[in-house]
Structure formats: C-alpha cells, structure tokens
Amino acid sequence: MYFKQSAQIQDHSSFKVIVMTKKYNNFTEFYPFYLSQHANSTCRRLHVFGSCCIILLVIYVVIFGGVHLLWFIPLIGYGFAWLGHFRYEKNKPATFQYPIYSLIGDWVMFKDIIIGKIKY
C-alpha cells in the first residue's frame, strides 16, 4: 500500500486548521482519522442530534408525505455537524476532503454512540 501524507497548519483568526493529505484505500483505514476529528463531546453530540433529526424527518415524510422536505436533509445533517466542527472542535470537517467516507463515518459513529462503543 502506498500512502502520501503531509500536514500543514493554517492559522485562521479563531481556529487552526490542520490540512492532512493522505490517501485512504478503504473506510477501515479512514475511520480512525474520522474519529480523531471528533474528540470534542459537544461536536459528537451535535452530530448525533443532526442524525436524529434526519431520521425523524424521514419517518415524518414516510408517514405524512411531503417528499420535498427531504431537501432539508443536507442542511440538517451538515448544519449541526459543521457547527460542531467550526465552533467546538475547531477543525475542518472531513467532508471537504473525503465526502463519501465522511458520510459513512457519520452513520457508523452514530451507531457506535447509540450502542455505547463511543462516549456520548
């Protein structure tokens, strides 16, 4: 396996961004990095809250209709997650560099928090 990795720290007025360039060959390699970007409990809680809101919205749409409401899923999901990253975790969401792995990571972390594998 070949990995290209480098790090660069950028200072942005209220927080520092560590830009990592690493090629992950699969989600199993990516997930530990994903978890490292969610060390702050408030950030994790905002992710869980956003995920719960998405689940409730989907249930609402299934029961009552209003398929157009599904357009709010990205706003809800990313809104709470990005608030957690920018305000509390003070890092750049992994979504920007690894959108698919990050989406999978959101739901795996959600499951891990619900079953108690990761502290809420």
C-alpha positions, 0 to 999 in steps of 0.5 A: 500500500502506498500512502502520501501524507503531509500536514500543514497548519493554517492559522485562521483568526479563531481556529487552526486548521490542520490540512492532512493529505493522505490517501485512504484505500478503504473506510477501515483505514479512514475511520480512525482519522474520522474519529480523531476529528471528533474528540470534542463531546459537544461536536459528537453530540451535535452530530448525533442530534443532526442524525436524529433529526434526519431520521425523524424527518424521514419517518415524518415524510414516510408517514405524512408525505411531503417528499420535498422536505427531504431537501432539508436533509443536507442542511440538517445533517451538515448544519449541526455537524459543521457547527460542531466542527467550526465552533467546538472542535475547531477543525475542518470537517472531513467532508471537504476532503473525503465526502463519501467516507465522511458520510459513512463515518457519520452513520457508523459513529452514530451507531457506535454512540447509540450502542455505547462503543463511543462516549456520548 
